[in-house]
Amino acid sequence: MFDGYDSCSEDSTSSSSSEESEDEVVPSIPALPIIKNNGQVYTYPDGKAGMATCEMCGMVGVRDAFYSKTKRFCSVSCSRSYSSNSKKASILARLQVSTGKPPTKKAKVLQKQPLMAKLAAYAQYQASQQNLVNSKAVVLAESFDWGRYISSGNTVGAPVSCFKHAPMGTCWGDIEEGVRIEVPNSDTNLSTKVYWIAEIIKLAGFKALLRFEGFDSDASKDFWCNLCVPEVHPVGWCASSNKPLVPPKSIQHKYSNWKAFLVKRLTGAKTLPHDFSTKVHENMQFPFKKLMRVEVVDKNYLCRTRVALVEQVIGGRLRLVYEENQDGLDDFWCHMYSPLIHNIGWSRSIGHRFKRSDATKKSDGQVDAPAKFFHKVKDVDQAGDWFKDGMKLEAIDPLNLSAICVATVKKVLADGFLMIGIDGSEAVDGSDWFCYHSTSPSIFPAGFCEINNIELTPPKGYTKLPFKWFDYLKELGSVAAPVKLFNKEVPNHGFKMGMKLEAVDLMEPRLVCVATVTRVVHRLLRIHFDGWEDEYDQWVDCESPDLYPVGWCQLTGYQLQPPASQSKNTLLFHFIFCSSLLITFNGVCLLQQQVQKLTCFYLALFLSCLFIIFLHLLSILKRNCYLGSYIFTS
């Protein structure tokens, strides 16, 4: 019924932007455009969305196949005939009565086409447009239903702006509740795709709970949508793209003049930036390519690095395969901004242990990843009062990320890097030492846990409990690293307790799971994996590249792991269902006094129980025994 709502003219946009530029010197994030009351909605004379009637001959056809920008004529001949003096007066009078406005522009010269030819051309045009969209659009993965999960628990998703490393993390702007957008309208009987304007009711990461304009406080038709999909547009897109705006059929009767309704509702409202989809596309481009060579931590020996090849890139996450691996199964997942990967030559430059590869030369297509691709650490001055070997501190245990432990500086490297060991569990050869930068938010001065009411894990075998730093240092004759050497910067990250997000299970870094922030200590976050016990919680930094907004997996095509309780409930359902069938079979056997079959029943029941228990134990064992469980954030 509606062709679109023109948000603002070019003149008004340019003038408003110039005024804003005078008030603000350099805006960090541009404000959302304001919808102004200077647009119009074109109503088809026949009232049919997606169709049009020739103002000259009365022929009805698909609107996009009609002639001229205004789609008023079916051919050039009708346009010329309309312009002739002999018919212009009568036709103009007729149209002014039926539509309330005279036609505006003349048409260009084209050959007249029959209706079927126009329909065929329109179908070809639609197909070409769809192919164009598919070539640029992000492929979305069918995954866990975040919308239902958030709505059922009445929870909140962490804002996209909390994740600077994620797509749109630095240019999300002030997208918030109340922003209007144009989205496809499926509540219609029309065969063509139509759109309608929706309001953001609730935000959870990339996901938004939407409500079509006209429903007011009625939430019965609310739906969740990822704002970064190609089908989401700012208000005004339909008008500029000649797409029809059609209200949902369930409320179409509410207003006789939808144009006046939209003007009233949208004037002064915010919408998405006009280049929002372009920014999404740009943010989904990543510099790392397949067969690039990097240095990465050896997951079997934390104290050294190895050369690995980029095998796959998904949403900025890299699947790395160690260079000497023949079958490609010895892989390692991490984000491209992870502190665990470095450019070729990094280990030698700082004095880190490195496993040399047996490969004598690069294979075809292999290239060293440029140093500019990697996460940059802050420059530090190691002169004067600096970390020294043997100094004590507190550190997140990379082999048990739920624990902050008593630790020791084992070796001071160049450029501010330190080799750290967990007290009471170090290997004699130092193979379990791990590397942290001195500015890492994963190391803390002695006493940090006590001050912030966090349980500190004492050295293994230490019996003088409760642990006291003063007594421990005195007993060993050691000194604690000075507090001034640690990173005390706490950014305004925006995370709060109870927020939902998608987080990498760093005990098995190929998995991204549904998770919750359960505690915030300055910049330190405790991440709980929904459905799992607290013992699997992990301490991570607020700027960790292993945390993502709700909807990140859907946007990038990465597989999201649902809460464990769902899989447990599925097993329970299968167990109850099978048991019910077996009990029914038991009753039949008793009635028929078939003892032999009854024995088989009990045997089958016993084996079924054993199999279900085996699957559950296997899932738990897999989490605890993964070789890459040392993964840490720095």
C-alpha positions in Angstrom: 0.0 0.0 0.0 2.9 2.3 0.7 5.9 3.0 -1.4 8.1 4.2 1.4 8.8 6.9 3.9 11.3 9.5 2.9 13.3 10.2 6.1 14.9 13.5 5.0 15.9 15.4 1.9 19.5 15.9 0.8 19.2 19.6 1.6 18.0 19.2 5.1 20.6 16.5 5.8 23.5 18.6 4.6 22.4 21.6 6.5 21.9 19.8 9.7 25.2 18.0 9.4 27.0 21.3 8.8 25.4 22.8 12.0 26.5 19.8 14.0 30.1 20.1 12.6 30.3 23.6 14.0 29.2 22.5 17.5 31.4 19.5 17.7 35.0 19.4 16.7 35.6 15.7 16.0 32.7 13.4 17.0 34.0 10.0 18.0 30.8 8.2 17.0 28.2 10.0 14.8 24.8 10.4 16.2 21.9 8.5 14.7 20.0 10.4 12.0 16.7 12.0 13.1 13.6 11.4 10.9 12.2 14.7 9.8 8.6 15.6 8.7 9.3 16.5 5.1 8.8 13.2 3.3 5.8 11.7 1.6 4.3 8.3 1.2 3.0 7.5 -2.3 -0.2 5.5 -2.4 -1.0 3.4 -5.4 -4.2 4.4 -7.2 -5.5 0.9 -7.1 -4.5 0.4 -3.5 -2.5 -2.8 -4.3 1.0 -3.0 -2.9 3.6 -4.0 -5.4 1.3 -3.3 -8.4 0.6 -0.2 -10.4 -2.0 1.1 -12.9 -1.1 3.0 -16.0 -2.5 6.5 -15.8 -3.0 6.6 -19.6 -4.5 3.2 -20.7 -5.5 1.7 -17.3 -3.3 -1.4 -17.7 -2.4 -3.1 -14.4 1.0 -4.6 -13.9 4.0 -5.1 -11.6 5.1 -1.7 -10.5 8.9 -2.2 -10.8 8.4 -3.1 -14.5 6.6 0.1 -15.2 8.1 3.1 -17.0 9.7 6.2 -15.5 10.9 6.8 -11.9 7.4 7.4 -10.6 6.1 4.2 -12.3 3.0 6.0 -13.7 3.0 4.6 -17.2 3.3 1.1 -18.7 5.3 2.3 -21.8 6.8 5.4 -23.5 3.8 5.6 -25.9 1.4 6.1 -22.9 3.7 8.7 -21.5 3.7 10.6 -24.8 0.0 10.3 -25.2 -0.5 11.6 -21.7 1.6 14.6 -22.5 -0.3 15.5 -25.7 -2.6 18.5 -25.5 -5.6 16.6 -26.8 -5.8 14.4 -23.7 -3.9 16.1 -21.0 -6.7 18.2 -19.6 -9.2 15.4 -19.2 -6.8 12.9 -17.8 -5.3 15.4 -15.4 -8.7 16.2 -14.1 -9.5 12.5 -13.6 -6.3 11.8 -11.8 -6.7 14.8 -9.5 -10.0 13.5 -8.4 -8.9 9.9 -7.8 -5.4 10.4 -6.3 -5.5 13.9 -5.0 -2.3 15.0 -6.9 -1.3 15.6 -10.5 1.4 13.6 -12.1 4.9 15.1 -11.9 7.5 14.0 -14.5 7.7 13.0 -18.1 9.0 9.6 -19.2 11.9 8.6 -21.3 11.7 7.0 -24.8 11.3 3.2 -24.6 9.6 0.6 -26.8 6.2 -0.6 -25.5 6.4 -4.1 -24.0 3.5 -6.6 -23.4 2.7 -7.4 -19.8 4.3 -10.9 -19.9 7.6 -9.4 -21.1 7.5 -7.0 -18.3 6.8 -9.7 -15.8 9.7 -11.7 -17.1 12.0 -8.7 -17.0 10.9 -8.0 -13.4 11.6 -11.6 -12.4 15.1 -11.4 -13.9 15.7 -8.1 -12.1 14.7 -9.6 -8.8 17.0 -12.6 -9.3 19.9 -10.3 -10.2 19.3 -8.2 -7.1 19.1 -11.3 -4.9 22.4 -12.6 -6.4 24.0 -9.2 -5.7 22.8 -9.3 -2.1 24.0 -12.9 -1.6 27.4 -12.0 -2.9 27.9 -9.3 -0.3 25.8 -10.5 2.6 27.1 -12.3 5.7 26.1 -15.9 5.8 24.1 -16.5 9.0 24.3 -19.8 10.9 21.2 -21.5 12.2 22.0 -21.8 15.9 20.7 -21.4 19.5 17.6 -19.3 19.9 18.9 -16.4 21.9 15.6 -14.5 21.7 13.6 -17.1 23.4 16.4 -17.7 26.0 16.7 -14.0 26.9 12.9 -13.5 27.0 12.3 -16.6 29.2 14.8 -15.5 31.8 14.2 -11.8 31.5 18.0 -11.2 31.2 20.1 -8.6 29.6 22.7 -9.0 26.9 26.0 -7.1 27.0 26.0 -4.1 24.6 28.0 -4.4 21.4 30.1 -1.4 22.5 31.6 -3.5 25.2 33.4 -5.6 22.6 35.9 -3.3 20.8 37.4 -6.2 18.9 34.1 -7.5 17.5 32.5 -6.3 14.3 30.8 -2.9 14.8 32.3 -2.7 18.3 33.8 0.7 17.7 31.1 2.1 15.5 27.9 0.8 17.1 27.0 4.4 18.1 23.9 5.1 20.2 21.7 2.4 18.7 19.2 1.9 21.5 15.6 1.2 22.4 13.2 3.3 20.4 15.3 3.4 17.2 13.1 2.7 14.1 14.2 0.5 11.2 12.6 -1.0 8.1 12.4 -4.8 8.0 10.5 -7.4 5.9 6.9 -7.8 6.8 5.8 -11.4 6.7 2.4 -10.7 8.1 0.8 -10.2 4.7 -1.0 -12.2 2.0 1.0 -10.5 -0.8 3.3 -12.7 -2.9 5.9 -10.0 -3.3 8.3 -9.0 -0.5 7.1 -6.0 1.4 8.5 -4.0 4.3 7.2 -2.2 7.4 8.7 0.0 10.1 9.6 -1.6 13.4 10.7 -0.2 16.7 13.5 -1.6 18.8 11.9 -2.7 22.1 15.0 -4.4 23.7 18.6 -4.9 22.7 20.8 -7.8 23.5 24.2 -7.6 21.7 23.5 -7.7 17.9 20.0 -9.0 18.6 17.0 -6.7 18.9 13.4 -7.4 20.0 11.3 -5.6 17.4 7.6 -4.5 17.3 5.9 -3.2 14.1 4.6 0.3 14.2 0.8 0.2 14.9 0.8 -2.5 17.5 1.3 0.1 20.3 1.6 -1.9 23.6 0.6 -5.2 22.0 3.6 -7.5 22.3 1.9 -10.6 20.7 3.7 -10.1 17.4 7.1 -9.1 18.8 10.1 -10.8 17.2 13.8 -11.0 17.5 16.2 -10.0 14.7 19.9 -9.6 14.2 20.4 -6.0 13.3 23.4 -6.7 11.1 21.6 -8.9 8.6 21.1 -7.5 5.1 17.3 -7.3 5.5 17.5 -4.5 8.1 17.5 -1.0 6.8 17.3 2.6 8.1 13.9 4.4 7.7 13.8 5.9 4.2 15.5 3.0 2.5 12.2 1.8 1.0 11.5 5.2 -0.4 14.9 5.5 -2.0 14.8 1.9 -3.3 11.2 1.9 -4.5 10.2 -0.9 -2.1 6.6 -1.0 -0.8 5.8 -0.3 2.8 2.8 -2.3 3.8 1.3 -2.5 7.3 0.8 -6.0 8.8 -2.6 -7.4 7.9 -3.5 -8.0 11.5 -3.6 -4.3 12.2 -4.4 -2.9 8.7 -7.9 -2.0 9.8 -6.7 0.2 12.7 -6.0 3.3 10.7 -7.6 4.6 7.5 -4.7 7.0 6.8 -1.4 5.2 7.5 0.5 8.0 5.9 -0.6 10.5 8.6 0.1 7.8 11.2 3.7 7.3 10.1 4.4 11.0 9.9 3.2 11.5 13.4 5.0 8.4 14.8 8.3 8.9 13.0 8.9 12.6 13.2 11.8 13.2 15.5 12.6 9.5 16.0 16.0 8.0 15.5 17.0 5.5 12.8 20.1 3.6 11.7 22.9 5.5 9.9 22.4 5.4 6.1 25.7 3.6 5.7 25.0 1.0 8.5 25.0 -2.0 6.1 28.2 -0.8 4.5 30.0 -0.5 7.9 28.8 -4.1 8.8 30.3 -5.4 5.5 33.6 -3.5 6.1 33.8 -4.8 9.7 33.5 -8.3 8.5 36.7 -8.1 6.5 39.8 -9.6 8.2 43.4 -9.2 7.3 44.6 -12.7 8.0 44.4 -15.1 5.0 44.9 -18.8 4.6 48.5 -20.1 4.6 49.9 -17.1 6.4 52.6 -18.1 8.9 52.6 -17.0 12.5 54.3 -17.9 15.8 52.0 -19.4 18.3 52.3 -21.0 21.8 53.0 -24.7 21.7 49.9 -26.3 23.4 52.0 -29.2 24.6 54.8 -27.0 26.0 53.6 -23.7 27.3 57.1 -22.3 27.6 57.8 -22.2 23.9 56.3 -21.1 20.6 56.1 -22.8 17.2 55.3 -21.9 13.6 51.8 -22.4 12.5 49.8 -21.8 9.3 46.4 -20.1 9.1 44.0 -22.7 7.9 40.7 -21.0 8.4 39.3 -17.5 9.4 35.8 -17.1 10.9 34.8 -13.8 12.3 38.4 -12.9 13.2 39.0 -16.3 14.8 41.9 -18.3 13.4 42.2 -22.0 13.0 46.0 -22.6 13.1 47.7 -25.8 12.1 51.3 -26.4 13.3 53.7 -26.3 10.4 55.1 -29.8 10.9 51.7 -31.4 11.1 51.0 -33.6 8.1 47.3 -34.5 8.5 46.1 -31.0 9.6 44.5 -32.3 12.8 47.0 -30.8 15.2 45.2 -27.4 15.2 44.7 -24.5 17.5 42.0 -21.9 17.7 42.4 -18.3 18.8 41.4 -14.8 17.9 43.6 -12.7 15.6 44.1 -10.2 18.5 45.1 -13.0 20.9 48.3 -12.4 22.9 49.2 -16.0 22.1 50.1 -15.4 18.4 52.9 -13.2 17.1 54.7 -12.4 13.9 57.6 -14.6 12.7 60.8 -13.7 14.5 59.0 -12.5 17.7 60.4 -15.2 19.9 64.0 -14.5 18.9 63.6 -10.8 19.4 62.5 -11.0 23.0 64.4 -14.2 24.0 61.5 -16.5 24.2 62.0 -20.3 23.7 61.1 -21.4 20.2 60.8 -24.8 18.6 62.5 -24.8 15.2 60.6 -26.3 12.3 62.1 -29.1 10.2 60.7 -27.4 7.1 63.7 -26.0 5.2 61.6 -23.6 3.0 58.1 -22.2 2.6 55.7 -24.1 0.4 53.9 -22.4 -2.4 51.4 -19.8 -1.2 52.9 -19.5 2.2 53.7 -16.0 3.4 54.7 -14.5 6.8 51.9 -12.5 8.3 52.9 -8.8 8.6 53.7 -7.6 12.1 51.0 -4.9 11.8 48.3 -7.6 11.9 49.1 -8.5 15.5 48.0 -7.1 18.9 50.3 -4.3 20.0 51.5 -4.2 23.6 52.4 -1.0 25.4 56.0 0.1 25.5 57.6 -0.1 28.9 60.8 1.1 30.5 62.7 -1.8 32.0 65.4 0.3 33.4 65.7 1.0 37.2 63.1 -0.6 39.4 61.7 -3.4 37.3 60.6 -7.0 37.7 63.3 -9.4 38.7 63.6 -13.2 38.8 62.1 -14.7 41.9 59.6 -11.9 42.6 56.2 -13.1 43.8 52.8 -12.1 42.5 49.3 -13.4 41.8 48.3 -14.7 38.4 45.5 -16.5 36.6 46.5 -20.1 36.2 46.4 -20.9 32.4 45.8 -24.5 33.3 42.9 -23.7 35.5 41.3 -20.5 34.5 38.9 -20.5 37.4 41.8 -20.0 39.8 44.1 -17.1 40.7 47.2 -18.5 42.2 50.4 -17.6 44.0 53.0 -17.3 41.2 56.7 -16.3 40.6 58.6 -14.4 38.0 60.8 -17.1 36.5 62.6 -15.1 33.8 62.5 -11.5 32.6 62.4 -11.2 28.8 62.8 -8.2 26.5 60.1 -5.7 25.6 58.4 -6.1 29.0 57.5 -9.8 28.7 57.8 -12.2 31.7 57.9 -15.9 32.1 55.6 -16.9 35.0 55.3 -20.1 37.0 52.6 -21.2 39.4 54.1 -22.0 42.8 54.0 -25.6 43.9 53.3 -27.1 40.5 56.2 -26.1 38.3 58.0 -28.6 36.2 61.7 -29.1 36.8 62.6 -28.2 33.3 60.3 -25.1 33.3 58.2 -26.6 30.5 55.0 -25.3 32.1 56.1 -21.7 32.4 54.0 -19.3 30.5 54.5 -15.8 29.1 52.6 -12.7 30.2 53.4 -9.1 29.3 54.1 -6.8 32.3 51.0 -4.8 31.4 48.8 -7.9 31.3 45.5 -7.7 33.2 46.0 -11.4 34.1 48.8 -10.8 36.7 48.2 -8.9 40.0 50.3 -7.7 42.9 50.4 -9.7 46.1 47.3 -9.0 48.1 45.0 -8.3 45.2 42.7 -11.3 45.9 42.4 -10.5 49.6 41.5 -6.9 48.9 38.9 -7.8 46.3 37.4 -10.8 48.3 38.6 -13.3 45.7 39.8 -16.8 46.8 43.5 -17.1 46.3 44.8 -20.6 45.5 47.8 -21.3 47.6 50.8 -23.4 46.4 50.1 -27.1 46.0 51.2 -28.9 49.2 51.3 -25.7 51.3 49.8 -26.5 54.7 49.9 -23.3 56.7 46.4 -22.2 56.0 44.8 -19.8 55.7 47.4 -18.4 53.3 49.1 -15.2 54.4 51.4 -13.4 52.1 53.6 -11.9 54.9 54.3 -15.3 56.4 54.9 -16.9 52.9 57.4 -14.3 51.8 59.2 -14.4 55.1 59.4 -18.2 55.0 60.9 -18.3 51.5 63.0 -15.1 51.9 61.3 -13.7 48.8 60.0 -10.3 47.9 56.7 -9.3 46.2 56.8 -7.4 42.9 56.2 -3.7 43.5 52.6 -2.7 43.0 53.6 0.2 40.8 54.8 -2.2 38.1 51.3 -3.6 37.4 48.6 -2.4 35.1 46.1 -0.4 37.1 44.1 1.0 34.2 40.4 0.2 34.4 38.5 1.2 31.3 34.8 2.1 31.3 34.0 -1.3 29.8 30.2 -1.4 30.5 30.0 -5.0 31.7 27.6 -5.7 34.6 26.7 -8.8 36.6 24.1 -11.0 34.9 24.8 -9.8 31.4 24.7 -12.5 28.7 27.3 -13.0 26.0 29.0 -15.5 23.9 32.4 -16.6 25.3 35.2 -19.0 24.2 35.7 -22.0 26.4 39.4 -21.4 26.9 39.7 -24.9 28.2 38.7 -26.0 24.7 39.2 -22.9 22.5 37.4 -24.2 19.5 34.1 -23.8 21.4 32.1 -20.6 21.7 29.4 -21.0 24.4 26.4 -19.3 25.9 27.7 -17.5 29.0 27.0 -15.1 31.8 29.0 -12.4 33.6 28.7 -13.5 37.2 31.2 -11.1 38.8 33.0 -7.8 37.9 36.2 -6.9 39.7 37.5 -3.7 38.2 38.4 -4.9 34.7 38.4 -8.6 35.6 35.3 -10.6 34.7 34.2 -14.0 35.9 32.5 -15.9 33.1 30.1 -18.7 33.8 29.1 -21.1 31.1 25.3 -21.6 31.3 24.3 -25.1 32.3 27.7 -26.0 33.7 28.9 -26.1 37.3 30.8 -23.1 38.8 34.1 -25.1 38.8 34.2 -24.4 35.0 34.0 -20.6 35.4 36.9 -18.6 34.0 38.5 -15.3 34.9 39.0 -13.1 31.8 39.8 -9.5 31.1 37.1 -7.1 30.0 39.0 -6.5 26.7 39.6 -10.2 26.0 39.2 -11.0 22.3 37.5 -14.3 23.4 34.3 -12.5 24.5 31.6 -11.7 21.9 28.1 -10.0 21.9 24.9 -12.0 21.7 24.4 -12.9 18.0 28.1 -12.9 17.1 28.0 -16.6 16.1 24.9 -16.1 14.0 26.5 -13.1 12.3 29.9 -14.8 11.5 28.6 -18.3 10.8 30.5 -19.8 13.9 28.8 -22.7 15.7 27.4 -21.6 19.1 27.3 -24.2 21.9 24.0 -24.1 23.8 23.8 -24.4 27.6 24.7 -27.8 28.8 21.3 -28.2 30.6 19.6 -28.4 27.2 21.6 -31.5 26.2 21.1 -32.9 29.7 17.3 -32.4 29.4 17.5 -34.1 26.0 19.2 -37.2 27.5 16.7 -37.2 30.3 13.8 -37.1 27.8 15.3 -40.0 25.8 15.8 -42.0 29.0 12.2 -41.4 30.2 10.8 -42.2 26.7 12.8 -45.4 26.4 12.0 -46.4 29.9 8.3 -45.9 29.2 8.5 -48.2 26.2 10.3 -50.8 28.2 7.8 -50.7 31.1 5.0 -51.1 28.6 6.8 -54.1 27.1 7.3 -55.4 30.7 3.6 -55.4 31.3 2.9 -57.3 28.1 5.5 -59.9 29.0 4.0 -60.4 32.4 0.5 -60.9 31.0 1.8 -63.4 28.5 4.1 -65.0 31.1 7.0 -64.9 28.7 9.9 -65.1 31.2 12.6 -65.2 28.6 11.5 -61.9 27.0 11.2 -60.4 30.5 14.9 -61.2 31.1 15.8 -59.6 27.8 13.9 -56.5 28.9 15.9 -56.1 32.1 19.1 -56.6 30.2 18.2 -54.0 27.6 17.2 -51.5 30.4 20.5 -52.1 32.2 22.6 -51.6 29.0 20.6 -48.4 28.1 21.3 -46.9 31.5 25.0 -47.7 31.2 25.2 -46.1 27.7 23.5 -42.9 28.9 25.8 -42.6 31.9 28.8 -43.2 29.6 27.8 -40.4 27.3 27.4 -38.0 30.2 30.8 -38.9 31.8 32.4 -38.6 28.4 31.2 -35.1 27.9 32.6 -34.1 31.3 35.9 -35.9 30.8 36.3 -34.1 27.4 36.2 -30.7 29.1 38.7 -31.6 31.8 41.2 -33.5 29.6 41.6 -31.2 26.6 45.3 -30.7 25.9 44.8 -27.0 25.1 43.4 -26.2 28.5 46.1 -23.8 29.2 44.7 -21.0 27.1 44.8 -17.7 28.9 44.1 -14.0 28.2 46.7 -11.3 28.5 
